[in-house]
Amino acid sequence: MKIIYHCYGGTHSSVTAAGIHLGLLPRDRLPEYSEILNQKLFDRRKKCDIGKIVPMGLDGQGNEIYIVGRRSRPKLLYNVAGGLSELLGVDRNNLMLVDVSSFVNSSMKAGGFMSRRMGLIRLGRPIVIWGTIRNYSRLVGLVGQVVSCIKSPPSSKNTDTIQIRSPEANY
């Protein structure tokens, strides 16, 4: 299975969700500031990285975990993924797109904007990390749903937060 965590910029919430999924971040407690900061790619991607799907690693069951930033166009991502899976003959049941954008709070938005868009890293990065820690338990819950979904039959995969879409789906 290929699991792609996606959000607006692909540098905060999706990176954190992937880290939780891969066991690089704890599931049983809030992470320390340094644990968030030391994640591969956290608050380090640039505007030119939007749309680039980045492999983050393999989970314990051999599933491939990826991240991508897609700005405010999740529908476009679902359409492209569905079209490519059809074109390349990839079974859609082996692809899961997980939208983490609803797990972004105002602190993450403000800190991310300051750090990534304005280049005020020293000011923005602590704010986005603080916001990430504040929302961390929600991200752990989402990753838990993803992991449960992977273990359950394909017919039970659709939930409000885990979205498996095809080009024919109504958005």
C-alpha positions in Angstrom: 0.0 0.0 0.0 1.1 3.5 -0.8 -0.1 6.1 1.7 0.2 9.8 0.9 -0.3 12.4 3.6 -1.1 15.7 2.0 -1.8 19.2 3.1 -1.4 22.8 1.9 2.4 23.1 1.9 3.6 19.6 2.7 6.0 20.8 5.4 4.2 20.7 8.8 1.1 18.6 9.4 1.8 16.0 6.6 5.4 15.6 7.7 4.3 15.2 11.3 1.6 12.6 10.4 4.1 10.7 8.4 6.6 10.8 11.3 3.9 9.5 13.7 3.0 6.7 11.2 6.6 5.6 10.7 7.3 5.6 14.5 9.7 8.4 14.3 7.5 10.4 16.6 5.8 9.1 19.7 2.2 8.0 19.8 1.9 7.7 23.6 3.0 11.2 24.6 3.4 14.7 23.3 6.8 15.2 21.5 9.4 17.5 22.7 10.1 20.7 20.7 13.3 19.2 19.4 11.6 16.0 18.3 9.3 18.0 16.0 12.1 20.2 14.8 14.4 17.3 14.0 11.9 15.6 11.6 13.1 15.2 8.1 11.7 18.1 6.0 9.7 19.7 8.9 9.5 23.5 8.0 12.1 23.0 5.4 10.3 22.6 2.1 10.0 25.5 -0.4 7.4 26.8 -2.7 9.1 25.0 -5.6 8.4 21.7 -3.8 4.7 21.9 -4.1 3.3 18.9 -6.0 6.4 16.8 -5.5 5.6 13.5 -3.8 8.3 12.7 -1.3 9.0 9.2 0.1 9.3 9.3 3.8 9.9 5.6 4.5 8.3 2.2 5.0 6.1 1.4 8.0 6.3 -1.9 10.0 3.9 -3.6 7.6 5.9 -2.6 4.5 3.6 0.2 3.4 5.2 3.1 1.6 4.6 6.5 3.3 4.8 9.7 1.3 4.0 13.4 1.7 3.0 16.1 -0.7 2.0 19.7 -0.6 -0.9 20.5 -2.9 -1.9 24.1 -1.9 -5.7 24.4 -1.7 -6.3 21.9 -4.5 -7.1 18.5 -2.9 -9.5 17.7 -5.7 -6.7 18.1 -8.3 -4.6 15.7 -6.3 -7.4 13.1 -6.2 -8.0 13.5 -9.9 -4.3 13.2 -10.8 -3.8 10.2 -8.5 -6.9 8.4 -9.8 -6.0 9.1 -13.5 -2.4 8.0 -13.0 -3.4 4.8 -11.2 -5.7 4.0 -14.1 -3.1 4.9 -16.7 -0.3 3.0 -15.1 -2.5 0.0 -14.1 -2.1 0.5 -10.4 -4.8 -0.9 -8.2 -6.6 2.0 -6.5 -7.0 -0.1 -3.4 -3.3 0.1 -2.9 -3.3 3.9 -2.8 -4.5 5.9 0.1 -4.6 9.7 0.1 -4.9 11.2 3.6 -5.8 14.8 3.9 -4.4 16.3 7.0 -5.3 19.9 6.3 -8.2 19.9 8.7 -5.7 19.2 11.5 -3.9 22.5 11.0 -4.7 25.2 13.6 -4.3 28.9 13.5 -0.9 28.8 15.2 0.4 26.4 12.6 -1.0 28.6 9.8 0.5 31.8 11.2 3.9 30.2 12.0 4.1 28.4 8.7 3.3 31.6 6.8 5.9 33.6 8.7 8.6 30.9 8.3 8.0 29.6 4.8 6.4 32.5 3.0 8.0 35.5 4.7 11.3 33.8 5.5 11.0 34.8 9.2 12.2 31.4 10.3 13.3 32.4 13.8 9.9 33.9 14.5 7.6 31.5 12.6 9.2 28.1 13.3 8.6 28.2 17.1 5.0 29.2 16.5 4.4 26.4 14.0 6.0 23.9 16.3 4.0 25.1 19.3 0.8 24.8 17.2 1.8 21.3 16.0 2.3 20.1 19.6 -1.1 21.6 20.5 -2.7 19.6 17.7 -0.5 16.5 18.1 -3.1 14.2 19.8 -5.5 14.8 16.9 -2.8 13.9 14.4 -2.0 10.7 16.4 -5.8 9.9 16.2 -5.8 10.4 12.5 -2.7 8.1 12.0 -4.4 5.5 14.2 -7.4 5.6 11.9 -5.1 5.2 8.9 -3.4 2.2 10.5 -6.7 0.6 11.4 -8.0 1.2 7.9 -5.1 -0.5 6.4 -5.8 -3.6 8.4 -9.5 -3.7 7.6 -11.2 -4.9 4.4 -11.3 -2.4 1.5 -15.0 -1.8 1.8 -14.6 -0.2 5.3 -11.8 2.2 4.2 -13.8 5.4 3.6 -14.1 7.7 6.5 -14.4 11.5 6.9 -10.6 12.0 7.3 -9.2 9.2 5.2 -10.1 9.8 1.6 -9.7 7.2 -1.1 -10.9 8.8 -4.3 -11.3 8.0 -7.9 -11.8 10.4 -10.8 -15.5 9.5 -10.8 -16.0 10.5 -7.1 -18.1 13.5 -6.2 -16.0 16.2 -4.5 
